[in-house]
Amino acid sequence: MRLVRGIARRLVAGLFIAEGIDVLRHPEPHVDAVAPIVDRMNGVTLAGMGPAAIVRGTGGGLVASGLLIALGIAPRLGGAAAAAVLAPATAVGYQFWTKDDPSARRHTRADLLKSAALTGAALLIAADTSTRDARRLAAARRQGTRQG
């Protein structure tokens, strides 16, 4: 099971890294999707960032979280970070109900479900207590309770 879990984590991480790099290299379509939402918020965003900065932050967050997962440095943290990046990006980027064309609506809905599934995969990685960092954390907790 450990081998399967490691392969699965790296496959998911590879997708996060590839998508993050794509967002960083080609932010324009994503900025176009984010801009109307920022406009509806009357320009109120995290730290006053505009749509382009939000998109770049999303791409960078996906790359960083994917690397944390793939390299095994902190896979649970990487999973949590990926989920935190993906959840709002999914809600903003795949609003299928706004599409008039039935084909476009169907494709956008499918993309929404795929992105939601990836968010679920990221949450599973974040909750996986069999990772090395989770075992170290548990050992440190046990050590702390023995001393206290």
LOSEKE-784200 format. One record per atom (N, C-alpha, C, O): x, y, z; atom name; residue in three letters. Coordinates in nm, 2 decimals, decimal comma. Each point is the difference from the previous one (the first is absolute). Example, Ala and Ser with C-alpha at 12.3 -4.5 7.8 and 13.67 -1.06 7.14 Angstrom:
SITE       x       y       z  atom  rest
SITE    1,32   -0,57    0,78     N   ALA
SITE   -0,09    0,12    0,00    CA   ALA
SITE    0,09    0,12    0,00     C   ALA
SITE    0,10    0,00    0,07     O   ALA
SITE   -0,14    0,11   -0,14     N   SER
SITE    0,09    0,11    0,00    CA   SER
SITE   -0,08    0,11    0,08     C   SER
SITE    0,05    0,11    0,01     O   SER
END
This chain:
SITE       x       y       z  atom  rest
SITE    0,08   -0,12    0,00     N   MET
SITE   -0,08    0,12    0,00    CA   MET
SITE    0,09    0,13    0,00     C   MET
SITE   -0,04    0,10   -0,06     O   MET
SITE    0,15   -0,11    0,13     N   ARG
SITE    0,09    0,11    0,00    CA   ARG
SITE    0,05    0,04   -0,14     C   ARG
SITE    0,01    0,12   -0,03     O   ARG
SITE    0,02   -0,21   -0,05     N   LEU
SITE    0,04    0,02   -0,14    CA   LEU
SITE   -0,11    0,07   -0,08     C   LEU
SITE    0,03    0,10   -0,07     O   LEU
SITE   -0,15   -0,15    0,08     N   VAL
SITE   -0,11    0,05   -0,07    CA   VAL
SITE   -0,03    0,15    0,05     C   VAL
SITE   -0,02    0,09   -0,09     O   VAL
SITE    0,03   -0,07    0,22     N   ARG
SITE   -0,03    0,13    0,05    CA   ARG
SITE    0,11    0,10   -0,05     C   ARG
SITE   -0,03    0,11   -0,04     O   ARG
SITE    0,16   -0,15    0,03     N   GLY
SITE    0,10    0,09   -0,05    CA   GLY
SITE   -0,01    0,03   -0,14     C   GLY
SITE    0,02    0,11   -0,05     O   GLY
SITE   -0,06   -0,21   -0,03     N   ILE
SITE   -0,02    0,02   -0,14    CA   ILE
SITE   -0,12    0,10   -0,03     C   ILE
SITE    0,01    0,09   -0,07     O   ILE
SITE   -0,12   -0,12    0,15     N   ALA
SITE   -0,12    0,08   -0,02    CA   ALA
SITE    0,03    0,15    0,04     C   ALA
SITE   -0,04    0,09   -0,07     O   ALA
SITE    0,11   -0,07    0,18     N   ARG
SITE    0,04    0,14    0,04    CA   ARG
SITE    0,08    0,07   -0,10     C   ARG
SITE   -0,02    0,11   -0,03     O   ARG
SITE    0,12   -0,18   -0,03     N   ARG
SITE    0,08    0,06   -0,10    CA   ARG
SITE   -0,08    0,03   -0,13     C   ARG
SITE    0,03    0,10   -0,07     O   ARG
SITE   -0,12   -0,19    0,03     N   LEU
SITE   -0,08    0,03   -0,12    CA   LEU
SITE   -0,09    0,13    0,02     C   LEU
SITE   -0,01    0,08   -0,09     O   LEU
SITE   -0,05   -0,07    0,21     N   VAL
SITE   -0,08    0,12    0,03    CA   VAL
SITE    0,09    0,12    0,01     C   VAL
SITE   -0,04    0,11   -0,05     O   VAL
SITE    0,15   -0,12    0,11     N   ALA
SITE    0,10    0,11    0,01    CA   ALA
SITE    0,04    0,04   -0,13     C   ALA
SITE    0,02    0,12   -0,03     O   ALA
SITE    0,01   -0,21   -0,06     N   GLY
SITE    0,04    0,04   -0,14    CA   GLY
SITE   -0,10    0,08   -0,07     C   GLY
SITE    0,03    0,10   -0,07     O   GLY
SITE   -0,16   -0,13    0,09     N   LEU
SITE   -0,10    0,08   -0,06    CA   LEU
SITE   -0,01    0,14    0,06     C   LEU
SITE   -0,01    0,10   -0,07     O   LEU
SITE    0,03   -0,09    0,20     N   PHE
SITE    0,00    0,13    0,07    CA   PHE
SITE    0,12    0,09   -0,06     C   PHE
SITE   -0,02    0,11   -0,03     O   PHE
SITE    0,13   -0,18    0,02     N   ILE
SITE    0,12    0,08   -0,05    CA   ILE
SITE   -0,02    0,04   -0,14     C   ILE
SITE    0,02    0,12   -0,04     O   ILE
SITE   -0,07   -0,21   -0,05     N   ALA
SITE   -0,02    0,03   -0,14    CA   ALA
SITE   -0,10    0,11   -0,02     C   ALA
SITE    0,02    0,10   -0,07     O   ALA
SITE   -0,13   -0,11    0,15     N   GLU
SITE   -0,11    0,10   -0,01    CA   GLU
SITE    0,05    0,14    0,05     C   GLU
SITE   -0,03    0,10   -0,06     O   GLU
SITE    0,11   -0,11    0,17     N   GLY
SITE    0,05    0,13    0,06    CA   GLY
SITE    0,10    0,07   -0,10     C   GLY
SITE   -0,01    0,12   -0,02     O   GLY
SITE    0,09   -0,20   -0,04     N   ILE
SITE    0,09    0,06   -0,10    CA   ILE
SITE   -0,07    0,05   -0,12     C   ILE
SITE    0,03    0,11   -0,05     O   ILE
SITE   -0,14   -0,18    0,01     N   ASP
SITE   -0,08    0,05   -0,12    CA   ASP
SITE   -0,06    0,14    0,04     C   ASP
SITE   -0,01    0,09   -0,08     O   ASP
SITE   -0,05   -0,08    0,20     N   VAL
SITE   -0,06    0,12    0,05    CA   VAL
SITE    0,10    0,11    0,00     C   VAL
SITE   -0,03    0,12   -0,04     O   VAL
SITE    0,15   -0,15    0,09     N   LEU
SITE    0,11    0,10    0,00    CA   LEU
SITE    0,04    0,05   -0,14     C   LEU
SITE    0,03    0,12   -0,02     O   LEU
SITE   -0,02   -0,22   -0,07     N   ARG
SITE    0,05    0,04   -0,13    CA   ARG
SITE   -0,11    0,06   -0,09     C   ARG
SITE    0,03    0,09   -0,09     O   ARG
SITE   -0,16   -0,12    0,11     N   HIS
SITE   -0,11    0,05   -0,08    CA   HIS
SITE   -0,11    0,05    0,10     C   HIS
SITE   -0,11   -0,07    0,00     O   HIS
SITE    0,13    0,18    0,07     N   PRO
SITE   -0,10    0,04    0,09    CA   PRO
SITE   -0,13    0,07   -0,06     C   PRO
SITE   -0,10    0,01    0,07     O   PRO
SITE    0,11    0,03   -0,19     N   GLU
SITE   -0,10    0,08   -0,06    CA   GLU
SITE   -0,14   -0,05    0,01     C   GLU
SITE   -0,09    0,06    0,04     O   GLU
SITE    0,07   -0,19   -0,08     N   PRO
SITE   -0,14   -0,05    0,00    CA   PRO
SITE   -0,05   -0,01    0,15     C   PRO
SITE   -0,12    0,02    0,02     O   PRO
SITE    0,21   -0,04    0,07     N   HIS
SITE   -0,04   -0,01    0,14    CA   HIS
SITE   -0,03    0,14    0,05     C   HIS
SITE   -0,10    0,01    0,08     O   HIS
SITE    0,17    0,09   -0,12     N   VAL
SITE   -0,02    0,13    0,05    CA   VAL
SITE   -0,14    0,05   -0,05     C   VAL
SITE   -0,07    0,07    0,07     O   VAL
SITE    0,04   -0,11   -0,20     N   ASP
SITE   -0,13    0,04   -0,05    CA   ASP
SITE   -0,11   -0,06    0,08     C   ASP
SITE   -0,11    0,06    0,01     O   ASP
SITE    0,13   -0,18    0,04     N   ALA
SITE   -0,11   -0,07    0,08    CA   ALA
SITE   -0,01    0,07    0,14     C   ALA
SITE   -0,11    0,00    0,06     O   ALA
SITE    0,23    0,04    0,00     N   VAL
SITE    0,00    0,06    0,13    CA   VAL
SITE   -0,05    0,14    0,01     C   VAL
SITE   -0,06    0,05    0,09     O   VAL
SITE    0,09    0,03   -0,20     N   ALA
SITE   -0,03    0,14    0,00    CA   ALA
SITE   -0,14    0,04    0,03     C   ALA
SITE   -0,02    0,09    0,08     O   ALA
SITE   -0,08   -0,16   -0,14     N   PRO
SITE   -0,14    0,04    0,04    CA   PRO
SITE   -0,03   -0,03    0,14     C   PRO
SITE   -0,08    0,08    0,06     O   PRO
SITE    0,14   -0,18    0,00     N   ILE
SITE   -0,03   -0,02    0,15    CA   ILE
SITE    0,06    0,11    0,08     C   ILE
SITE   -0,06    0,04    0,10     O   ILE
SITE    0,18    0,00   -0,13     N   VAL
SITE    0,07    0,11    0,07    CA   VAL
SITE   -0,08    0,12   -0,02     C   VAL
SITE   -0,02    0,08    0,10     O   VAL
SITE   -0,04   -0,05   -0,22     N   ASP
SITE   -0,08    0,12   -0,02    CA   ASP
SITE   -0,13   -0,01    0,09     C   ASP
SITE   -0,04    0,10    0,05     O   ASP
SITE   -0,02   -0,22   -0,04     N   ARG
SITE   -0,12   -0,01    0,08    CA   ARG
SITE    0,03    0,02    0,15     C   ARG
SITE   -0,08    0,04    0,08     O   ARG
SITE    0,21   -0,06   -0,04     N   MET
SITE    0,04    0,02    0,14    CA   MET
SITE    0,04    0,15    0,02     C   MET
SITE    0,06    0,03    0,11     O   MET
SITE   -0,08    0,05   -0,21     N   ASN
SITE    0,04    0,14    0,01    CA   ASN
SITE    0,14    0,02    0,02     C   ASN
SITE    0,05    0,09    0,07     O   ASN
SITE    0,03   -0,18   -0,13     N   GLY
SITE    0,15    0,01    0,02    CA   GLY
SITE    0,06   -0,05    0,13     C   GLY
SITE    0,12    0,01    0,02     O   GLY
SITE   -0,21   -0,05    0,07     N   VAL
SITE    0,05   -0,05    0,13    CA   VAL
SITE    0,05   -0,14   -0,02     C   VAL
SITE   -0,07   -0,09   -0,02     O   VAL
SITE    0,20    0,08    0,04     N   THR
SITE    0,07   -0,14   -0,01    CA   THR
SITE    0,10   -0,01    0,11     C   THR
SITE    0,03    0,09    0,07     O   THR
SITE    0,03   -0,21   -0,06     N   LEU
SITE    0,10   -0,02    0,09    CA   LEU
SITE    0,12    0,09   -0,02     C   LEU
SITE    0,06    0,00   -0,11     O   LEU
SITE   -0,03    0,08    0,21     N   ALA
SITE    0,11    0,10   -0,01    CA   ALA
SITE    0,00    0,09   -0,12     C   ALA
SITE    0,10    0,05   -0,05     O   ALA
SITE   -0,23   -0,03    0,00     N   GLY
SITE   -0,01    0,10   -0,11    CA   GLY
SITE    0,05   -0,05   -0,13     C   GLY
SITE    0,03    0,08   -0,09     O   GLY
SITE   -0,01   -0,21    0,07     N   MET
SITE    0,06   -0,05   -0,12    CA   MET
SITE   -0,11    0,00   -0,11     C   MET
SITE   -0,12   -0,01    0,02     O   MET
SITE    0,17    0,04   -0,14     N   GLY
SITE   -0,09   -0,01   -0,12    CA   GLY
SITE   -0,01   -0,14   -0,05     C   GLY
SITE    0,06   -0,09    0,05     O   GLY
SITE   -0,14    0,08   -0,16     N   PRO
SITE   -0,03   -0,14   -0,05    CA   PRO
SITE    0,13   -0,07   -0,05     C   PRO
SITE    0,02   -0,12    0,02     O   PRO
SITE    0,08    0,20   -0,08     N   ALA
SITE    0,12   -0,07   -0,05    CA   ALA
SITE    0,08   -0,05    0,11     C   ALA
SITE    0,06   -0,11   -0,01     O   ALA
SITE   -0,05    0,18    0,12     N   ALA
SITE    0,08   -0,04    0,12    CA   ALA
SITE   -0,07   -0,12    0,06     C   ALA
SITE    0,07   -0,10    0,05     O   ALA
SITE   -0,20    0,09   -0,04     N   ILE
SITE   -0,07   -0,11    0,05    CA   ILE
SITE    0,02   -0,12   -0,08     C   ILE
SITE    0,03   -0,11    0,06     O   ILE
SITE   -0,03    0,12   -0,19     N   VAL
SITE    0,03   -0,11   -0,09    CA   VAL
SITE    0,14   -0,05    0,02     C   VAL
SITE    0,02   -0,12    0,00     O   VAL
SITE    0,08    0,21    0,00     N   ARG
SITE    0,14   -0,04    0,02    CA   ARG
SITE    0,01   -0,07    0,13     C   ARG
SITE    0,08   -0,10    0,02     O   ARG
SITE   -0,14    0,15    0,09     N   GLY
SITE    0,01   -0,07    0,13    CA   GLY
SITE   -0,06   -0,14    0,00     C   GLY
SITE    0,05   -0,09    0,06     O   GLY
SITE   -0,16    0,08   -0,14     N   THR
SITE   -0,06   -0,14   -0,01    CA   THR
SITE    0,10   -0,09   -0,07     C   THR
SITE    0,01   -0,12    0,05     O   THR
SITE    0,05    0,16   -0,16     N   GLY
SITE    0,09   -0,08   -0,07    CA   GLY
SITE    0,12   -0,04    0,09     C   GLY
SITE    0,04   -0,11    0,00     O   GLY
SITE    0,02    0,21    0,06     N   GLY
SITE    0,11   -0,02    0,09    CA   GLY
SITE   -0,04   -0,09    0,12     C   GLY
SITE    0,09   -0,09    0,04     O   GLY
SITE   -0,21    0,10    0,01     N   GLY
SITE   -0,04   -0,08    0,11    CA   GLY
SITE   -0,01   -0,15   -0,04     C   GLY
SITE    0,03   -0,09    0,07     O   GLY
SITE   -0,08    0,07   -0,20     N   LEU
SITE   -0,01   -0,14   -0,05    CA   LEU
SITE    0,13   -0,06   -0,02     C   LEU
SITE    0,02   -0,12    0,03     O   LEU
SITE    0,08    0,20   -0,08     N   VAL
SITE    0,13   -0,06   -0,03    CA   VAL
SITE    0,07   -0,03    0,14     C   VAL
SITE    0,05   -0,11    0,02     O   VAL
SITE   -0,06    0,20    0,07     N   ALA
SITE    0,06   -0,02    0,13    CA   ALA
SITE   -0,06   -0,12    0,08     C   ALA
SITE    0,07   -0,09    0,05     O   ALA
SITE   -0,20    0,08   -0,05     N   SER
SITE   -0,07   -0,11    0,06    CA   SER
SITE    0,03   -0,13   -0,07     C   SER
SITE    0,02   -0,11    0,07     O   SER
SITE   -0,01    0,11   -0,20     N   GLY
SITE    0,03   -0,12   -0,07    CA   GLY
SITE    0,14   -0,05    0,03     C   GLY
SITE    0,03   -0,12    0,01     O   GLY
SITE    0,07    0,22    0,00     N   LEU
SITE    0,13   -0,04    0,03    CA   LEU
SITE    0,01   -0,06    0,15     C   LEU
SITE    0,08   -0,10    0,02     O   LEU
SITE   -0,15    0,16    0,07     N   LEU
SITE    0,00   -0,05    0,14    CA   LEU
SITE   -0,05   -0,15    0,00     C   LEU
SITE    0,05   -0,08    0,08     O   LEU
SITE   -0,15    0,06   -0,16     N   ILE
SITE   -0,06   -0,14   -0,01    CA   ILE
SITE    0,10   -0,09   -0,07     C   ILE
SITE    0,03   -0,11    0,05     O   ILE
SITE    0,01    0,14   -0,17     N   ALA
SITE    0,08   -0,08   -0,08    CA   ALA
SITE    0,13   -0,04    0,06     C   ALA
SITE    0,05   -0,11   -0,01     O   ALA
SITE    0,02    0,21    0,07     N   LEU
SITE    0,13   -0,03    0,06    CA   LEU
SITE   -0,01   -0,06    0,14     C   LEU
SITE    0,10   -0,04    0,06     O   LEU
SITE   -0,22    0,03    0,00     N   GLY
SITE   -0,02   -0,06    0,13    CA   GLY
SITE    0,05    0,09    0,11     C   GLY
SITE    0,02   -0,05    0,11     O   GLY
SITE    0,00    0,18   -0,14     N   ILE
SITE    0,06    0,09    0,10    CA   ILE
SITE   -0,11    0,02    0,11     C   ILE
SITE    0,03   -0,02    0,12     O   ILE
SITE   -0,15    0,05   -0,16     N   ALA
SITE   -0,11    0,02    0,10    CA   ALA
SITE   -0,13   -0,02   -0,08     C   ALA
SITE   -0,07    0,09   -0,03     O   ALA
SITE    0,05   -0,22    0,00     N   PRO
SITE   -0,12   -0,03   -0,09    CA   PRO
SITE   -0,13    0,04    0,06     C   PRO
SITE   -0,09    0,05   -0,07     O   PRO
SITE    0,07   -0,06    0,20     N   ARG
SITE   -0,13    0,04    0,06    CA   ARG
SITE   -0,02    0,15   -0,01     C   ARG
SITE   -0,11    0,05   -0,03     O   ARG
SITE    0,22    0,03    0,06     N   LEU
SITE   -0,01    0,15   -0,02    CA   LEU
SITE   -0,03    0,03   -0,15     C   LEU
SITE   -0,08    0,09   -0,03     O   LEU
SITE    0,15   -0,16   -0,06     N   GLY
SITE   -0,02    0,02   -0,14    CA   GLY
SITE   -0,14   -0,03   -0,04     C   GLY
SITE   -0,06    0,07   -0,08     O   GLY
SITE    0,00   -0,18    0,13     N   GLY
SITE   -0,14   -0,03   -0,03    CA   GLY
SITE   -0,09    0,11    0,05     C   GLY
SITE   -0,10    0,03   -0,07     O   GLY
SITE    0,12    0,01    0,19     N   ALA
SITE   -0,09    0,11    0,06    CA   ALA
SITE    0,02    0,13   -0,08     C   ALA
SITE   -0,11    0,06   -0,03     O   ALA
SITE    0,23   -0,03   -0,01     N   ALA
SITE    0,02    0,12   -0,08    CA   ALA
SITE   -0,07   -0,01   -0,14     C   ALA
SITE   -0,06    0,09   -0,04     O   ALA
SITE    0,07   -0,21   -0,02     N   ALA
SITE   -0,06   -0,02   -0,13    CA   ALA
SITE   -0,15    0,01    0,01     C   ALA
SITE   -0,06    0,06   -0,08     O   ALA
SITE    0,00   -0,12    0,19     N   ALA
SITE   -0,14    0,01    0,01    CA   ALA
SITE   -0,05    0,15    0,03     C   ALA
SITE   -0,10    0,04   -0,05     O   ALA
SITE    0,19    0,03    0,12     N   ALA
SITE   -0,04    0,14    0,03    CA   ALA
SITE    0,01    0,09   -0,13     C   ALA
SITE   -0,07    0,10   -0,01     O   ALA
SITE    0,16   -0,14   -0,08     N   VAL
SITE    0,01    0,07   -0,13    CA   VAL
SITE   -0,11   -0,04   -0,09     C   VAL
SITE   -0,06    0,08   -0,07     O   VAL
SITE    0,04   -0,21    0,06     N   LEU
SITE   -0,10   -0,06   -0,10    CA   LEU
SITE   -0,14    0,04    0,03     C   LEU
SITE   -0,08    0,02   -0,09     O   LEU
SITE    0,04   -0,02    0,22     N   ALA
SITE   -0,15    0,02    0,03    CA   ALA
SITE   -0,05    0,13   -0,06     C   ALA
SITE   -0,10    0,00   -0,07     O   ALA
SITE    0,16    0,12    0,10     N   PRO
SITE   -0,05    0,12   -0,05    CA   PRO
SITE    0,02    0,01   -0,15     C   PRO
SITE   -0,08    0,05   -0,07     O   PRO
SITE    0,19   -0,11    0,02     N   ALA
SITE    0,03    0,01   -0,15    CA   ALA
SITE   -0,11   -0,08   -0,07     C   ALA
SITE   -0,04    0,03   -0,11     O   ALA
SITE    0,00   -0,14    0,17     N   THR
SITE   -0,11   -0,09   -0,06    CA   THR
SITE   -0,13    0,08   -0,01     C   THR
SITE   -0,07    0,00   -0,10     O   THR
SITE    0,04    0,07    0,21     N   ALA
SITE   -0,13    0,07    0,01    CA   ALA
SITE    0,00    0,12   -0,10     C   ALA
SITE   -0,10    0,03   -0,06     O   ALA
SITE    0,21    0,03    0,04     N   VAL
SITE    0,01    0,12   -0,09    CA   VAL
SITE    0,01   -0,04   -0,14     C   VAL
SITE   -0,06    0,06   -0,09     O   VAL
SITE    0,14   -0,17    0,06     N   GLY
SITE    0,04   -0,03   -0,14    CA   GLY
SITE   -0,10   -0,08   -0,08     C   GLY
SITE    0,01   -0,01   -0,12     O   GLY
SITE   -0,10   -0,06    0,19     N   TYR
SITE   -0,09   -0,09   -0,07    CA   TYR
SITE   -0,14    0,02    0,02     C   TYR
SITE   -0,08   -0,09    0,05     O   TYR
SITE    0,03    0,21   -0,07     N   GLN
SITE   -0,14    0,04    0,02    CA   GLN
SITE   -0,08   -0,05   -0,12     C   GLN
SITE   -0,04    0,09   -0,09     O   GLN
SITE    0,01   -0,21    0,08     N   PHE
SITE   -0,07   -0,06   -0,12    CA   PHE
SITE   -0,14    0,06   -0,02     C   PHE
SITE   -0,05    0,00   -0,11     O   PHE
SITE   -0,01    0,04    0,22     N   TRP
SITE   -0,14    0,05   -0,01    CA   TRP
SITE   -0,01    0,13   -0,08     C   TRP
SITE   -0,11    0,04   -0,03     O   TRP
SITE    0,23    0,03    0,01     N   THR
SITE    0,00    0,12   -0,07    CA   THR
SITE    0,01   -0,02   -0,15     C   THR
SITE   -0,01    0,10   -0,08     O   THR
SITE    0,03   -0,22    0,03     N   LYS
SITE    0,02   -0,03   -0,14    CA   LYS
SITE   -0,13   -0,02   -0,07     C   LYS
SITE   -0,09   -0,07    0,05     O   LYS
SITE    0,07    0,13   -0,16     N   ASP
SITE   -0,12   -0,01   -0,08    CA   ASP
SITE    0,00   -0,12   -0,09     C   ASP
SITE   -0,10   -0,07   -0,02     O   ASP
SITE    0,22    0,04   -0,04     N   ASP
SITE    0,01   -0,12   -0,09    CA   ASP
SITE    0,00   -0,13    0,08     C   ASP
SITE    0,08   -0,01    0,10     O   ASP
SITE   -0,17   -0,08   -0,13     N   PRO
SITE   -0,01   -0,13    0,07    CA   PRO
SITE    0,13   -0,08    0,00     C   PRO
SITE    0,04   -0,06    0,10     O   PRO
SITE    0,03    0,07   -0,21     N   SER
SITE    0,13   -0,07    0,00    CA   SER
SITE    0,11    0,06    0,09     C   SER
SITE    0,07   -0,07    0,07     O   SER
SITE   -0,07    0,20   -0,07     N   ALA
SITE    0,10    0,07    0,09    CA   ALA
SITE   -0,04   -0,02    0,14     C   ALA
SITE    0,09   -0,02    0,09     O   ALA
SITE   -0,22    0,02   -0,06     N   ARG
SITE   -0,05   -0,03    0,14    CA   ARG
SITE    0,04   -0,14    0,04     C   ARG
SITE    0,05   -0,01    0,12     O   ARG
SITE   -0,06   -0,09   -0,20     N   ARG
SITE    0,03   -0,13    0,03    CA   ARG
SITE    0,15   -0,02    0,03     C   ARG
SITE    0,04   -0,06    0,09     O   ARG
SITE    0,04    0,13   -0,18     N   HIS
SITE    0,15   -0,01    0,02    CA   HIS
SITE    0,04    0,07    0,12     C   HIS
SITE    0,09   -0,05    0,08     O   HIS
SITE   -0,14    0,17   -0,05     N   THR
SITE    0,03    0,07    0,12    CA   THR
SITE   -0,04   -0,07    0,13     C   THR
SITE    0,08    0,00    0,10     O   THR
SITE   -0,20   -0,07   -0,11     N   ARG
SITE   -0,04   -0,08    0,12    CA   ARG
SITE    0,09   -0,11    0,02     C   ARG
SITE    0,04   -0,03    0,12     O   ARG
SITE    0,01   -0,04   -0,23     N   ALA
SITE    0,09   -0,11    0,02    CA   ALA
SITE    0,13    0,05    0,06     C   ALA
SITE    0,06   -0,07    0,08     O   ALA
SITE   -0,01    0,19   -0,13     N   ASP
SITE    0,12    0,05    0,06    CA   ASP
SITE   -0,01    0,04    0,14     C   ASP
SITE    0,09   -0,02    0,08     O   ASP
SITE   -0,21    0,07   -0,04     N   LEU
SITE   -0,03    0,03    0,14    CA   LEU
SITE    0,01   -0,13    0,09     C   LEU
SITE    0,06    0,00    0,10     O   LEU
SITE   -0,12   -0,11   -0,15     N   LEU
SITE    0,00   -0,12    0,07    CA   LEU
SITE    0,15   -0,06    0,01     C   LEU
SITE    0,03   -0,05    0,11     O   LEU
SITE    0,04    0,06   -0,21     N   LYS
SITE    0,14   -0,04    0,00    CA   LYS
SITE    0,08    0,08    0,10     C   LYS
SITE    0,08   -0,06    0,08     O   LYS
SITE   -0,10    0,19   -0,08     N   SER
SITE    0,08    0,08    0,10    CA   SER
SITE   -0,05   -0,02    0,14     C   SER
SITE    0,08    0,00    0,09     O   SER
SITE   -0,21   -0,03   -0,07     N   ALA
SITE   -0,05   -0,03    0,13    CA   ALA
SITE    0,06   -0,14    0,05     C   ALA
SITE    0,04   -0,01    0,11     O   ALA
SITE   -0,02   -0,08   -0,20     N   ALA
SITE    0,06   -0,13    0,03    CA   ALA
SITE    0,14    0,02    0,04     C   ALA
SITE    0,05   -0,07    0,09     O   ALA
SITE    0,02    0,16   -0,16     N   LEU
SITE    0,14    0,02    0,03    CA   LEU
SITE    0,01    0,07    0,14     C   LEU
SITE    0,10   -0,02    0,08     O   LEU
SITE   -0,19    0,11   -0,05     N   THR
SITE   -0,01    0,06    0,14    CA   THR
SITE   -0,02   -0,11    0,10     C   THR
SITE    0,07    0,00    0,11     O   THR
SITE   -0,15   -0,10   -0,14     N   GLY
SITE   -0,02   -0,11    0,09    CA   GLY
SITE    0,13   -0,09    0,01     C   GLY
SITE    0,03   -0,04    0,11     O   GLY
SITE    0,04    0,02   -0,22     N   ALA
SITE    0,13   -0,07    0,01    CA   ALA
SITE    0,10    0,08    0,09     C   ALA
SITE    0,07   -0,06    0,08     O   ALA
SITE   -0,07    0,19   -0,09     N   ALA
SITE    0,09    0,08    0,08    CA   ALA
SITE   -0,04   -0,01    0,15     C   ALA
SITE    0,09   -0,01    0,08     O   ALA
SITE   -0,22    0,00   -0,06     N   LEU
SITE   -0,04   -0,01    0,14    CA   LEU
SITE    0,04   -0,14    0,06     C   LEU
SITE    0,03   -0,01    0,12     O   LEU
SITE   -0,04   -0,09   -0,21     N   LEU
SITE    0,04   -0,14    0,05    CA   LEU
SITE    0,15    0,00    0,03     C   LEU
SITE    0,04   -0,06    0,10     O   LEU
SITE    0,04    0,13   -0,18     N   ILE
SITE    0,14    0,01    0,02    CA   ILE
SITE    0,03    0,07    0,14     C   ILE
SITE    0,08   -0,04    0,08     O   ILE
SITE   -0,16    0,15   -0,06     N   ALA
SITE    0,02    0,08    0,12    CA   ALA
SITE   -0,04   -0,09    0,12     C   ALA
SITE    0,06    0,03    0,11     O   ALA
SITE   -0,15   -0,12   -0,12     N   ALA
SITE   -0,05   -0,08    0,11    CA   ALA
SITE    0,08   -0,13    0,02     C   ALA
SITE   -0,03   -0,07    0,09     O   ALA
SITE    0,12    0,04   -0,18     N   ASP
SITE    0,07   -0,13    0,00    CA   ASP
SITE    0,10    0,00    0,12     C   ASP
SITE    0,10    0,07    0,00     O   ASP
SITE   -0,13   -0,15    0,10     N   THR
SITE    0,09    0,00    0,12    CA   THR
SITE    0,10   -0,11   -0,01     C   THR
SITE    0,08   -0,02    0,09     O   THR
SITE   -0,06   -0,04   -0,21     N   SER
SITE    0,10   -0,10   -0,01    CA   SER
SITE    0,13    0,06   -0,06     C   SER
SITE    0,10   -0,07   -0,02     O   SER
SITE   -0,10    0,20   -0,01     N   THR
SITE    0,12    0,06   -0,05    CA   THR
SITE    0,11    0,02    0,10     C   THR
SITE   -0,03    0,00    0,12     O   THR
SITE    0,15    0,02   -0,16     N   ARG
SITE    0,12    0,01    0,09    CA   ARG
SITE   -0,02    0,12    0,09     C   ARG
SITE    0,03   -0,01    0,12     O   ARG
SITE   -0,08    0,13   -0,17     N   ASP
SITE   -0,01    0,11    0,08    CA   ASP
SITE   -0,12   -0,02    0,10     C   ASP
SITE    0,01    0,05    0,12     O   ASP
SITE   -0,11   -0,12   -0,15     N   ALA
SITE   -0,11   -0,03    0,10    CA   ALA
SITE    0,06   -0,09    0,11     C   ALA
SITE   -0,04    0,02    0,11     O   ALA
SITE    0,12   -0,12   -0,15     N   ARG
SITE    0,05   -0,09    0,10    CA   ARG
SITE    0,10    0,08    0,10     C   ARG
SITE    0,00   -0,02    0,12     O   ARG
SITE    0,08    0,11   -0,18     N   ARG
SITE    0,09    0,08    0,08    CA   ARG
SITE   -0,08    0,09    0,10     C   ARG
SITE    0,03    0,01    0,12     O   ARG
SITE   -0,14    0,05   -0,17     N   LEU
SITE   -0,09    0,08    0,08    CA   LEU
SITE   -0,06   -0,08    0,12     C   LEU
SITE    0,00    0,04    0,11     O   LEU
SITE   -0,05   -0,16   -0,15     N   ALA
SITE   -0,06   -0,09    0,11    CA   ALA
SITE    0,11   -0,03    0,10     C   ALA
SITE   -0,03   -0,01    0,12     O   ALA
SITE    0,15   -0,03   -0,17     N   ALA
SITE    0,11   -0,03    0,10    CA   ALA
SITE    0,03    0,12    0,09     C   ALA
SITE    0,02   -0,02    0,12     O   ALA
SITE   -0,02    0,14   -0,18     N   ALA
SITE    0,03    0,12    0,08    CA   ALA
SITE   -0,11    0,02    0,10     C   ALA
SITE    0,03    0,04    0,12     O   ALA
SITE   -0,15   -0,06   -0,16     N   ARG
SITE   -0,11    0,01    0,10    CA   ARG
SITE    0,01   -0,10    0,11     C   ARG
SITE   -0,02    0,03    0,12     O   ARG
SITE    0,05   -0,16   -0,15     N   ARG
SITE    0,02   -0,10    0,10    CA   ARG
SITE    0,12    0,04    0,10     C   ARG
SITE   -0,02   -0,01    0,12     O   ARG
SITE    0,12    0,06   -0,18     N   GLN
SITE    0,12    0,04    0,08    CA   GLN
SITE   -0,04    0,11    0,09     C   GLN
SITE    0,05    0,00    0,12     O   GLN
SITE   -0,12    0,10   -0,17     N   GLY
SITE   -0,05    0,11    0,08    CA   GLY
SITE   -0,09   -0,04    0,12     C   GLY
SITE    0,02    0,06    0,11     O   GLY
SITE   -0,10   -0,15   -0,13     N   THR
SITE   -0,09   -0,05    0,10    CA   THR
SITE    0,07   -0,08    0,11     C   THR
SITE   -0,04    0,01    0,12     O   THR
SITE    0,15   -0,08   -0,16     N   ARG
SITE    0,07   -0,07    0,10    CA   ARG
SITE    0,08    0,09    0,09     C   ARG
SITE    0,02   -0,02    0,12     O   ARG
SITE    0,03    0,13   -0,17     N   GLN
SITE    0,08    0,10    0,08    CA   GLN
SITE   -0,09    0,08    0,09     C   GLN
SITE    0,05    0,04    0,10     O   GLN
SITE   -0,17   -0,01   -0,15     N   GLY
SITE   -0,09    0,09    0,07    CA   GLY
SITE   -0,07   -0,06    0,11     C   GLY
SITE   -0,08    0,07    0,07     O   GLY
END
